[in-house]
């Protein structure tokens, strides 16, 4: 392991024998938290593009988006293997016929070795699970669920729109079908203490799911969180505080759990806070440095 934690990059290299590039796609979905089924405003931190600001354009077909993403990223990564990532909004929220058409179009594109699907645990009915199980037999699949926090007061504030029990049921149903699950956690949500954040990390660590994403909270100008912050400012972690917290979190995560992310990505022109998150390489290198200073590593405190 080149880092002191189990990165997705290393996991995919071990699986496929080479660098695998992740291509973010927009499947043209909406969300039950926007269309009135659960809510109409979406999660408080979610922008107009459904947390997929770096994905392809939904005006293009899946194949066209894949080709566009390849062109954008080919100078950065030299590889011919790709994971397609359905990122924007809720990517199992649609008719089963439409889901089949999109997923199988993506999987059958040359060079695509796997598929990642971001969704909500309340959008995993039996028909969808059957489709995902079939897809899982044919390709390298994982499902991403945006839990963000286990604390009810915070989940109500961020308008997540489902209970912790729904998340628990969702991951159990996916695990029963041997489908890999990745859970998203946001570090630094308003009015959550360090202890509460680490309680969420411990909870997810104990679910024994395949992967985890640690996001730094960022406030985008096209979100309700931005408007709230202007009226009711709350504490934004400094880079040093965030790095220390990430290392604390990594120490609580089992060694074999795949770390998909340790910081968030905000679009420069939309980001209001924290400005330090724009220097992603510095954040990543500082996390590595802090792990070395502590002589620490993923799973140290388990």
C-alpha positions as a printed Julia matrix, in Angstrom:
302×3 Matrix{Float64}:
   0.0     0.0     0.0
   1.55    3.31   -1.1
  -0.51    5.24    1.48
  -1.38    4.51    5.08
  -4.99    3.89    4.1
  -6.67    1.61    1.59
  -7.41    3.83   -1.43
  -9.82    3.13   -4.27
  -6.97    3.71   -6.71
  -4.97    0.84   -5.19
  -8.05   -1.38   -4.95
  -8.8    -0.98   -8.65
  -5.14   -1.42   -9.65
  -5.05   -4.69   -7.71
  -8.28   -5.83   -9.35
  -7.57   -4.82  -12.96
  -3.77   -4.7   -13.05
  -3.62   -1.07  -14.15
  -4.93    2.42  -13.45
  -8.72    2.61  -13.85
 -10.27    5.99  -14.63
 -13.64    6.97  -13.13
 -15.92    8.83  -15.55
 -18.78   10.84  -14.02
 -22.05   10.74  -15.99
 -25.43   12.47  -15.75
 -28.19    9.96  -16.48
 -30.9    12.64  -16.56
 -32.48   11.59  -13.26
 -34.33   13.61  -10.64
 -34.81   12.8    -6.95
 -37.78   11.92   -4.7
 -36.52   14.71   -2.47
 -37.16   17.18   -5.3
 -40.19   15.96   -7.23
 -42.56   16.05   -4.23
 -42.48   12.35   -3.34
 -40.36   13.01   -0.23
 -39.69   16.73   -0.56
 -39.39   19.55   -3.08
 -36.16   21.37   -2.17
 -33.66   18.51   -2.04
 -30.93   18.2     0.57
 -29.87   21.59    1.92
 -26.31   21.3     0.51
 -27.34   19.97   -2.92
 -26.94   22.34   -5.87
 -28.75   22.65   -9.16
 -26.76   19.8   -10.71
 -27.49   17.28   -7.98
 -23.97   16.99   -6.53
 -22.58   16.2    -9.96
 -20.92   19.45  -10.96
 -18.07   17.65  -12.72
 -20.19   15.07  -14.55
 -20.97   14.97  -18.25
 -23.92   16.81  -19.76
 -27.34   15.15  -19.71
 -27.97   16.56  -23.18
 -25.55   13.9   -24.49
 -26.1    10.15  -24.69
 -24.24    7.92  -22.23
 -21.73    6.93  -24.9
 -21.18   10.58  -25.89
 -20.63   11.52  -22.24
 -18.11    8.71  -21.84
 -16.17    9.92  -24.89
 -16.31   13.52  -23.65
 -15.02   12.53  -20.19
 -12.23   10.47  -21.74
 -11.1    13.49  -23.77
 -11.12   15.71  -20.68
  -9.17   13.29  -18.51
  -6.86   11.49  -20.96
  -4.01   13.98  -20.42
  -4.16   13.34  -16.67
  -4.45    9.54  -16.77
  -3.07    7.14  -19.35
  -5.36    4.1   -19.29
  -7.89    2.21  -21.39
 -10.0     0.93  -18.49
 -12.93    2.88  -17.07
 -15.53    2.83  -14.31
 -18.64    4.78  -15.32
 -20.18    6.66  -12.4
 -23.85    7.66  -12.51
 -23.5    10.63  -10.17
 -26.18   13.32  -10.45
 -29.3    13.11   -8.28
 -30.8     9.62   -7.59
 -29.71    7.1   -10.18
 -32.1     4.23   -9.39
 -35.13    6.54   -9.39
 -36.87    5.79  -12.68
 -38.69    3.08  -14.59
 -36.95   -0.28  -14.65
 -36.89   -0.17  -18.46
 -35.05    3.15  -18.42
 -32.59    1.96  -15.79
 -31.81   -1.18  -17.82
 -31.29    0.83  -21.0
 -28.88    3.3   -19.34
 -26.88    0.8   -17.3
 -26.41   -1.7   -20.1
 -25.55    1.01  -22.63
 -22.77    2.09  -20.25
 -21.49   -1.4   -19.48
 -21.26   -2.34  -23.17
 -19.02    0.59  -24.09
 -15.5    -0.51  -25.02
 -13.07   -0.21  -22.12
 -15.75    0.02  -19.42
 -14.88   -2.54  -16.73
 -17.37   -1.47  -14.08
 -20.2     0.78  -13.0
 -20.83    2.89   -9.88
 -24.33    4.15   -9.11
 -25.14    6.92   -6.64
 -28.61    6.64   -5.13
 -30.72    6.75   -1.97
 -31.56    3.75    0.23
 -35.28    4.54   -0.15
 -34.98    3.96   -3.92
 -33.99    0.31   -3.81
 -37.17   -1.7    -4.28
 -37.14   -5.42   -5.18
 -37.29   -4.75   -8.92
 -34.29   -2.42   -8.73
 -32.4    -4.86   -6.5
 -33.05   -7.68   -9.0
 -31.65   -5.51  -11.8
 -28.59   -4.57   -9.74
 -28.0    -8.21   -8.86
 -28.05   -9.13  -12.56
 -25.72   -6.23  -13.35
 -23.4    -7.32  -10.55
 -23.02  -10.75  -12.19
 -21.91   -9.12  -15.43
 -19.6    -6.32  -14.31
 -17.75   -4.75  -11.37
 -20.53   -2.86   -9.56
 -20.85   -0.74   -6.48
 -23.71    1.37   -5.09
 -23.11    4.7    -3.33
 -25.48    5.88   -0.58
 -25.46    9.41    0.84
 -25.95    8.87    4.57
 -23.91   11.96    5.63
 -24.77   11.57    9.36
 -26.42    9.13   11.77
 -27.79   11.94   13.95
 -31.5    12.67   13.56
 -31.27   16.37   14.42
 -28.72   16.87   11.62
 -30.49   14.66    9.1
 -33.66   16.7     9.66
 -31.71   19.94    9.24
 -30.09   18.82    5.98
 -33.49   17.5     4.74
 -32.13   14.06    3.95
 -35.67   12.7     3.84
 -35.16    9.15    5.14
 -34.44    7.57    8.53
 -31.38    5.67    9.67
 -33.44    2.46    9.66
 -34.02    2.89    5.9
 -30.25    3.1     5.37
 -29.76   -0.03    7.48
 -32.36   -1.92    5.47
 -30.88   -0.73    2.18
 -27.35   -1.88    2.93
 -28.56   -5.24    4.26
 -30.59   -5.85    1.08
 -27.58   -4.99   -1.06
 -25.2    -7.12    1.0
 -27.57  -10.12    0.76
 -27.1    -9.94   -3.0
 -23.31   -9.53   -2.69
 -23.46   -5.97   -4.06
 -20.7    -3.65   -2.86
 -21.84   -0.57   -0.93
 -20.08    2.77   -0.44
 -21.39    5.19    2.22
 -20.92    8.96    2.03
 -20.26   10.93    5.23
 -19.94   14.73    5.45
 -17.48   16.0     8.05
 -18.35   19.43    9.41
 -22.13   19.63    9.11
 -23.59   22.59   11.06
 -23.63   22.18   14.84
 -22.19   18.67   14.89
 -19.41   18.16   17.42
 -16.21   16.27   16.66
 -17.5    13.44   18.84
 -20.77   13.23   16.92
 -18.96   13.15   13.59
 -16.76   10.29   14.78
 -19.86    8.44   16.04
 -21.12    8.46   12.45
 -17.75    7.16   11.23
 -17.79    4.35   13.84
 -21.36    3.42   12.9
 -20.54    3.09    9.21
 -17.3     1.27   10.04
 -19.34   -1.31   11.96
 -21.7    -1.95    9.03
 -18.81   -3.77    7.33
 -19.72   -2.32    3.94
 -17.16   -2.31    1.15
 -16.26    1.37    0.97
 -16.61    4.81    2.5
 -16.36    8.42    1.29
 -15.34   11.18    3.67
 -16.39   14.6     2.35
 -15.43   17.96    3.75
 -18.52   20.14    4.02
 -18.52   22.81    1.38
 -21.0    25.59    0.84
 -21.97   26.27   -2.77
 -23.59   29.51   -3.85
 -26.47   27.7    -5.62
 -27.7    25.92   -2.47
 -30.07   26.59    0.42
 -27.14   25.95    2.76
 -25.46   29.04    1.32
 -28.51   31.19    2.09
 -28.72   29.72    5.58
 -25.02   30.39    6.2
 -25.33   34.05    5.17
 -28.18   34.53    7.68
 -26.91   32.18   10.4
 -23.14   31.74   10.17
 -21.78   28.55   11.71
 -18.27   27.3    12.36
 -16.31   26.17    9.31
 -13.4    23.9    10.13
  -9.92   25.11    9.32
  -7.76   22.91    7.11
  -5.74   21.83   10.15
  -8.89   20.88   12.08
 -10.22   18.93    9.12
  -6.96   17.04    8.56
  -6.8    16.05   12.23
 -10.43   14.86   12.09
  -9.86   12.8     8.93
  -6.92   11.02   10.54
  -9.03   10.33   13.64
 -11.71    8.9    11.33
  -9.28    6.73    9.37
  -8.04    5.19   12.6
 -11.6     3.97   13.3
 -12.21    2.39    9.88
 -11.41   -1.32    9.29
  -8.23   -1.88    7.27
 -10.04   -3.7     4.46
 -12.69   -1.0     3.91
 -11.94    0.92    0.72
 -11.45    4.69    1.19
 -12.98    6.3    -1.89
 -12.41    9.89   -0.82
 -11.0    11.89    2.08
 -12.03   15.38    0.97
 -14.76   17.01   -1.13
 -14.63   18.72   -4.51
 -16.29   22.08   -4.95
 -16.57   23.96   -8.23
 -14.31   27.0    -7.93
 -16.88   29.46   -9.29
 -19.6    28.16   -6.95
 -17.62   27.55   -3.75
 -18.18   30.01   -0.89
 -16.52   28.1     1.97
 -14.1    26.59    2.87
 -11.73   28.18    0.37
  -8.87   25.96    1.55
 -10.68   22.92    0.06
  -9.82   24.18   -3.44
  -6.21   23.1    -2.92
  -7.06   19.41   -2.93
  -3.47   18.24   -3.38
  -2.37   20.15   -0.28
  -5.21   18.63    1.74
  -4.28   15.12    0.6
  -0.56   15.58    1.21
  -1.27   17.1     4.63
  -3.36   14.05    5.58
  -0.46   11.8     4.55
   1.93   13.96    6.59
  -0.31   13.87    9.68
  -0.56   10.07    9.47
   3.25    9.86    9.38
   3.7    12.33   12.25
   1.33   10.25   14.38
   2.8     7.0    13.1
  -0.81    6.15   12.35
  -2.8     4.23    9.74
  -6.29    3.07    8.81
  -7.76    0.86   11.51
  -5.19    1.7    14.18
  -7.81    2.27   16.91
  -9.93   -0.81   16.22
